[in-house]
Amino acid sequence: AALREDPLLTPHPEYLALGLNDASRQRAYEQLVGTADDDGFLRSVREATDGGFPLVGEDLKTRLEQAGVRLEPSKRGPRPTPEAGDEAGQLQITY
């Protein structure tokens, strides 16, 4: 498919940084998007997106879990009702 110029659109600076001229930028962009992503990576992105969870590295994941942030889907079924005075699982916000 041929690319066409559109006077209403301007190239993003990151796209412009891909090469010195239009031809080299187009080749570089085709190489970037033409490479298939790893299946495991795509699965992780889909699970995080579908579940509304952040996709983060191990260091940040550990810190968030220690802070009580839920990063994985919970078990299916009804949620247990918290006991009176039970604040486990509540994220404490400090200023």
Phi, psi and omega in degrees: 000134181277144176272147179234153178279140177229117184295343180276347183249143175239141180293143177290146180303326178294323177293317180298330181285352181288341181190172182276339180217175184301317183297315181291324177295318180297317178297315181296320180293318178299323177292323179295311185273348181276351180270126180287143177280155177297138181301320179297321178295313180298321178297317179298317180296316181295317180296317180294317181292312181296324182270351181073031181252149178288145175259102188231165177286171185296320180299309180294322179301316179298314180296319179294319178297321178295331179277357177093011179280132180277121184246358182229154176297143178274174180297148178289155178115181181292147178284140176292144179277134181289145177286156178300130179081358180276110181249014176295137181092352177273130179279124180272126179255125179241148180247000000 
